[in-house]
Amino acid sequence: MDSITVGIEPSGNARIIILFQSDERVANFLKRVLERLVQVIEVETLREETSLVREIALLKTKPLKGEKKEQALFRIEEIGGRILEVKEDAIIAEIHGDHQRIEGVINDLGSDVLEEVARSGQVYISKKFE
């Protein structure tokens, strides 16, 4: 399992998104197992090509000075991130986008800049309207 995300729908039911990589056989097996659970209302297989996919990450930097701080601020704002708080030369920011975009920013900033990262996991919603 790569990630699991839970949210409450307007109906009051919980939507659980379980992200995993597998072949069709294993995916179908897991779908059948989940469908047998009494509490499960519906199981839907969502694919990246037919869904919108997003992830959110909160980033906390180490205390930064001068050019290093400017570069971190620029990189976060360059991808549409939001600076949530700056305190004692440390930054807390929010970034969002697809998995590769989040990975790219985290890798670009690196462990020299980042102190802590909290991520939502990937959230999917079908592009299909009914």
N, C-alpha and C positions, 0 to 999 in steps of 0.2 A: 504494500500500500504506500502510495506516494504522499497523499494528504487526505484529510477528512475535514469537512466544513459543515457546520450546522447553523441553520437560521430558521426563524419562525415566519411562516407564510401569513398573508392576511386572513386566511381561513382559521388560523390558530394551530394548524398542523406544522410539524417540524419538517423542513427539507434537509436531507442529509446528502451531501455530495462526497462520494468516495472516489478518489482518483487512483487508478492503478494501471499499469501497463501489462497487457496480456494478449494472447491470440484469441480468435473468435470462440474457440472451444471453451477456454477457461472463463471468458467473459459471460458466455451463455450459461455455464454451470453456476457461476456466482449469482447471476440474475435469477435463476430458478430457486436457488437457496434462499435468497432475500424475499422472493415472492411468497414463500411458504411461511414466513414469519407472520404471526397473527396481527401485530401492530402495524405492519407495512401495508399501505394503501395502494401504492403503485411503484413500479420500478421502471425507469426509463434509461436507456443507454444514450448518452450524449457524446457526440464526437466534435472535436475541435472545428472541423470544417463546416458543421451545421449549427454551431453555437457561438455565442459571444463569451469570451473567457477573460477574466480579470483577476488580478491579485493586488493586495495592498500590503505595504510594508511600512513600519515605523522604524526610523533610524535615529540612533543617538550617537553623536560623535564624542571623541575624547576632547578635552579642552584644546582649541586650536588658535593659533596666532597668525597674523599677517597673511602672506600669500597662500598658505595651506588652508586657512579659513575661507578666503575668497574663492579658491578653487572648489572647495566643498560646496559652498553656497551656489556657485555658478552651475556646478554639475546637477545639483538637486533642482534648481529652478529651470535649467535647460530642458529637462524632460517634463516640466509641468508640475513638479513637486511643490509642496507647501512647507514653509518654515513654520513650525508650531510654537517653538520656544527657543530662545537663546539665553543661556544663563552661564555666567562665569566662563565665557568663551567656548562653551559646548553648545551644540545645536541638536534639537529634536525636530525631525522632519517627517513628512508623510509623502510617499511616492506610490503611484499606482500604474497599472498597465499589464501587459502580458508577462508571462513567466520570464522570457528571455530579456525583456526590458529591465525587470527588477534585478535579475541576476547580473546584467551588465553594469548597472549602477553600483551594486554592492561590490562587484569585483573591481570596478574602476576606483572606488573610494578605498577599498582594502582595509586590512586590519590595523594599519598605521593610523587611520582616520576614525574608523568605526569602533565604538565601544560595545554597542548592543544593537541587535536587529530582531524585530518581532514581525512575523509574516502571517497573513491570513490563510494561506493556501489558495489554490486556484478555485474560483467560483464560476460555474457554468450556467448559462440560461439558453434555451433553445431559441433559434431565430424564427421558428415556425409559429405562425399565428393561426388560431383556430376560429 
